[in-house]
Amino acid sequence: MTNVKRFIGTSILVFIVIEVINFFVHGVIFKKTYASLGALWRPDMMPKMWIIHVGYLILSFIFTYIFIKGYENKGAMGGVRYGIIIGLFANIPYAFFEYAIFPLPFALCLGWFIFGMIEYIFCGMIAAAAYKPRER
């Protein structure tokens, strides 16, 4: 890794994008759906929500690290391509395996997949924009 400051800065930007998108998707779009599935959730879930944020922080650093290791300096489209690849890698098991295992509506799992893909594509674009080499 050649630039630790850019790595950390990019990771933090990716984390912020994830948190904002997740707030909108889970706190606004799927809020009513989640409320209708009340018996499915842990009764003591809210005090444990910090674990999710820590997990996303770690994910942001791993996401950025992998991006840097394969960095090709192809601009926003390189970020889009990376976001699609990581999105498929992460979202297929997340969205569709959850549907197979838990009594969840297919529309919810499909929504998780679609919004997850959008999230990773945005994160890839942010990584590409933030990590690009400085002009000399």
N, C-alpha and C positions, 0 to 999 in steps of 0.2 A: 504494500500500500504506500503510495507516494505522498499523499497529502492527508495527514490525520485531521487537520482542522476542517477540510472540505468533507471528509468522511463523516465526522461528527455532526457538522452543520447539515449535511444532506440527510443524514439519519433522523435528525430532529425535525426537519421539514417534512419528511415522509411520515413520521409519527403524527405530526399535527394534521396532515391531510387525512390520515386514517381516522384519527379521533373526530374530526369535523364530519367526515362522510358517515362514520358509524353513528354519531349523534343524530344526524338527519335521517338515516335509514332506519335505525332501530328505535330512536326516540320519537320520531314523527311518523314516518311512512308505515311501519309495522306495529305501532303502539297498540292499536285496537286489536289487531290479530293476536299479539302477545297476551293482552288482557283476556281474550277469549280462551286461551290455553292455560289458564291459571293453575290447574291441578298438575300440570306438567313440570312446572318450575319448582326449584328448591324453596321451601318456606323461609330459609335463612339466606337467600341469595344476595340481598342488597348489601349486607356488610362484607361480602366477599367480592364485590365488583372491582375493587382495587386490583385484584389478581388479573383481571382482563386487561386493565390499562398497563400493568407491568408487562404482561405478555405481548401486547402490541408494541411497547417500547423495544423489547428484545427483538420482535419480528422486524421492526424498522431498521435496526442495526444489521440484522442478518440479510434482509432484502437489499440494503445498500451495499453491504460487503460483497454479495454475489454479483451485483450490478458492476461494481468497480473491478472485480476480477475478470469479468468478460467485457469490459468497456471497449467500445469500438469507435467512439467519437462520431456517431451517426446522427446526432441531434435528437430532436423530439421523436422522430420516427423510430430511432433505436430504442428510446424509452417506451414507446407504444408497443413495439415488438416484445421487449423484455416484460412489460406489464401483462401482455397477453399470455406469454409462456408461464410466468409465475402464477397468474390468475387461474389458468387452467389447472396447473399443478396443485394449487391450494384449494380451489373452489369446487372441483369435481368431488373430491372426497368429503369436503365440508358440507356441501349442499345436498348432494344426492345420496351419500351414505347415511346422512341423518334422516332422510326421508325413508330409507329402507329399514332403519333401526327403530325410530321413534314414531309415534302416531301424530305426525305433522301433516298439515295440508300441503299438497304438491305445489300449489301456487306460492306458498311461503318459501319453500325450498328453491323453487325456480327464481323467485325474487332475490333470495340470498345469492344465488349464482350470478344473476345479471348485475346486481349492485356490487357484488364482490369483484366481478370483472372490471366494472367501471372504476372501482376503487384502485385496483392494481394498475390499471392503465394510467390513471392520473398519477399514481406514485412513481411509475416508470418515467413518465414525462417530467415530473419534478426532479427525480434523480438525474436524468439526462441534462436538464437545464442547470441544476445546481453543481454538478460535478464536472461540467465541461472545462477543458483547459482554459486558462486565462489568455487573452490576446497579448502578444508581445509587442 
